[in-house]
Amino acid sequence: MDLRSAYLDALGVQQWRLRTPVSAAARDVQWLIIAAGPLATADGFALPEPDAAGQMLTAMLRGVGLTAEQAYVLELPDVDARHAVQQAVDQWQPRVLLLMGEGAVHSLLPDAASFSTLRGMARRWSGTDLPLVITEHPAQLLQTPAGKRQAWEELKLARSCWLEAAGN
């Protein structure tokens, strides 16, 4: 074990190392969805126990034409979040990254402008051609329903990036 791995093990990070879930191993992951807090969705989009935010996300993803096999939700670890996301990108090679909520944005883009100014535009992940779209976390949308329209527009933007990356 190298020094970095030993350090992360000492911090308890080993529980967060990306592992390929059985259901994700055979998936054709097109969208990698990054959330800083728990986000369990229905019907296999992510974790098996759906909550209200997860049910909303499931409906939103279906609304833009995604199936459970095409999306994977990665809950960010408290430590080394950027590494976990890059590992997932390398493993699944998605066509779109969707960052959901301020926590995910601040974990992965700590030097970026305010959350509200980052929304509504496609960016690129870490010097690559992989499109990155930022939107609100569904749990926040449940608390402030007025934000649903903007979140829907951002999902449509992510869908456009996805279709462009697929050559459609």
Buried (B, 14 or more C-beta within 10 A) or exposed (E): EEEEEEEBEEEEBEEBBBEEEEEBEEBEBBBBBBBBBBBBBBBBBBBEEBBEBBBBBBEBBBEBEBBBBBBBBBBBBEBBBEBBBBBBBEBBEBBBBBBBBBBBBBBBBEEEEEBEEBBEEBBEBEEEEBBBBBBBBBBBBBEEEEBBEBBBEBBEBBBBBBBEBEEE
